[in-house]
């Protein structure tokens, strides 16, 4: 087995190079155990007078986006705080050479070193607070004791990465310099003449400044806007920094560990860590881990109907931090109407099953986002008019983002400059990746794909799907059956039918999260659209059962589902309602069919409803009415006739909605429309407005219990819900949870 801690000795110098086994593992128990053995060796060797810690080729171990895992105790490995304490107490200098992103356990060990030198590319980022936790391993305590409360709180309470120069000013490091010594001899020469020891408690002598920083931090907790840290977490961080002043070093590190353990076990922290792992797992696009239980499924370990993802990687590996795709060809075949994405007619874009466009067609939006991500775009269309319309879509996207200050004018102009209009399919030759909008059905569309295939050769080719097909199309001669793959755009999610590193790299650079899908969706809609439809139908069933519409919306909003189902329907408008259910392959509920107007009476002047179903995920504006529109109550009374009204608690409302969402997800899982349960939860958070600290319906169903959920679904069949999917019975019979189908990347 390859070592993760490589020890090289050269005279009085020992160099410990830390290389994680695979991307995202961070300081795993195995790696911590290896570092412990390496420290034993070099600290016991009296001939060694200087120890250097550095990262491997890909940088220091990085468990992003879930660095809290670095600090979880394991019976077979020392805790990271123990390693930090040993490094901090070493009798010989320990120098940390830093480069790349330093987070989690890597940050803690760096703070334990006696001297820190950062490459100019280094960035420090406290991701733990985004998981409702705090940095542990002793790093926060040691930083506070050396550099003060102000720098420690600036690091831990900040939400943005800190560059090397700013890190130097804060006292996170002692030097910023690129150390080019690749071998031990070169490193020894580069480090000669440097102090190599910083005073570890220098900040403790100025108690007045230290205490003033603590007081200021406590006074400002909860007053900031934007990506504010949970006040409970912020207060615990301030407490840890205070303990660094008041307690001895070991005691303050233990205080930090207890605070971490208290926070990491809260439901919100568990849910956020689960969401973070779900994002990483979806981006890797692999099949579920082979150790997942066999539940009568196919050989791939996925439920029946799911297929292993096609792997187009070949020898092309995508390393962390690899440069994005530099050349993408996008093509709009003739007779595809692109203008409908910019107006409010609704039937155009939504009727085709493409949602979340926000006045953009899918191809234009994809072009803009890819250009923002650094790709060079060749943007073409089958007619000059279509090309002009397509460029107008991109121009509107640029204007919107600049006006919202999502990008600066300079960034917008730079992205626009990377888009080159082309008028012939042959102009896409040589591109790294080719994407065509879905062509019209029939011979004309097939011929278009044939021409693009000849132009592209071996270039990865995808169809941006907008109709009923999600599988690769065949031309008349069948040559493209294996040559094309499909992708669909959501607000933040891109569903993709093949693992291709070129496509994945470009989409990640464009700030999309790719999610692998294997099977056609019923009705041609996205996963998010199917979940939205299930959410609305669950809300309608609650209303007909006797729950007040305003109460349903309020309970679900406060619980973290985003806007309630009826508020979403009002914001979307009638056309988008119909389009959503067509795309999701579901029949509108009886209340929605009978009542086509707004459910709430207007209270304040509001903008006209946008025809995009993405409007359903935006939060309700302040001042929104809670008074029902005239006639809604009467319509409900007619539908409730002959049915006894149920007295439902808030918890019952939430449980019924979770059950119906989970059942829709179980169906998609069984047929292969989703690859993992965690993908569903990720989509609920990114594209359906659900708060990430809820975890998602599959995570919640696991917590409630699958047997309870299935019994709830069986009871709902008496109210018009469909019977629970058969996969519930399989999971319950085998004593399994949804988390067992996620693989090791996601866990429970």
Number of C-alpha atoms within 10 A of each C-alpha: 3 6 14 20 25 15 19 15 15 13 13 14 19 26 23 23 22 25 23 24 17 11 14 19 19 26 29 22 22 17 22 24 19 19 24 19 12 17 19 12 13 22 19 10 12 9 13 17 16 20 25 23 21 22 22 16 10 18 20 26 32 27 25 21 21 24 27 28 20 26 24 18 14 12 7 10 16 19 20 28 24 16 21 24 21 18 23 21 14 16 11 18 20 25 23 25 24 30 24 21 23 25 28 31 30 29 26 27 23 29 27 30 28 23 23 25 24 25 19 16 15 20 21 23 18 22 24 26 21 21 27 27 30 28 28 30 32 31 25 28 31 29 29 29 25 21 21 29 30 19 20 26 21 15 22 21 22 17 17 13 18 21 18 25 19 14 21 17 12 19 18 26 24 19 19 19 14 15 16 10 13 8 11 18 13 12 18 19 10 14 16 9 8 8 11 19 15 15 11 19 17 13 18 19 12 10 14 9 15 21 17 13 22 18 12 11 19 15 10 11 18 14 8 9 7 6 10 16 22 15 15 13 22 24 16 18 26 22 16 28 30 20 21 29 22 13 13 11 18 16 13 23 26 20 21 27 20 14 20 25 17 11 19 22 13 12 15 18 23 21 23 23 29 27 28 21 25 26 23 19 24 26 20 17 22 19 22 22 17 14 11 17 17 16 17 14 15 14 13 17 22 29 22 17 15 25 20 19 18 15 13 13 13 8 6 10 11 15 11 11 12 11 13 22 24 18 22 25 26 28 28 26 22 19 14 15 15 21 17 16 27 19 15 18 15 24 17 20 29 27 20 18 25 28 30 26 23 20 22 24 24 25 25 27 22 20 30 27 22 28 26 22 21 19 24 24 28 22 26 26 25 18 15 13 11 20 21 14 18 25 21 16 24 23 15 17 21 25 14 14 14 17 12 10 10 12 16 14 15 10 15 20 14 14 22 20 12 20 22 13 17 20 16 14 24 13 17 24 18 16 21 20 24 26 25 23 24 22 24 15 10 10 12 15 18 20 14 20 25 20 12 22 21 13 18 22 13 12 17 21 24 24 25 26 29 26 18 15 18 27 20 19 22 16 18 12 9 12 13 17 13 11 19 22 24 25 23 26 25 23 18 16 22 21 25 26 26 26 22 22 21 21 23 24 22 25 23 17 22 21 14 23 25 29 29 27 32 23 21 19 23 18 19 23 30 28 27 24 27 25 23 26 25 25 23 25 24 23 26 22 20 22 22 24 19 17 20 16 25 19 15 21 21 18 18 21 20 11 15 17 27 23 24 26 26 22 27 23 23 18 27 24 22 20 21 28 26 21 26 30 23 23 27 23 17 16 14 18 17 14 17 19 13 13 14 15 15 19 23 19 14 15 11 11 8 11 7 10 18 20 30 29 29 25 22 30 25 15 15 17 9 7 11 15 17 17 13 16 14 12 12 18 13 10 14 20 14 10 15 15 10 8 12 10 13 12 10 14 11 15 11 13 18 18 19 21 22 24 28 27 26 33 27 19 25 25 17 26 25 21 19 22 25 26 30 33 26 30 28 29 27 27 27 24 23 20 23 26 20 24 18 23 20 22 26 29 26 25 25 20 22 18 12 14 13 23 17 14 23 23 12 18 21 15 15 20 12 10 13 11 15 13 14 24 18 13 18 21 14 14 19 14 11 12 10 17 21 21 19 20 29 25 21 16 18 25 15 20
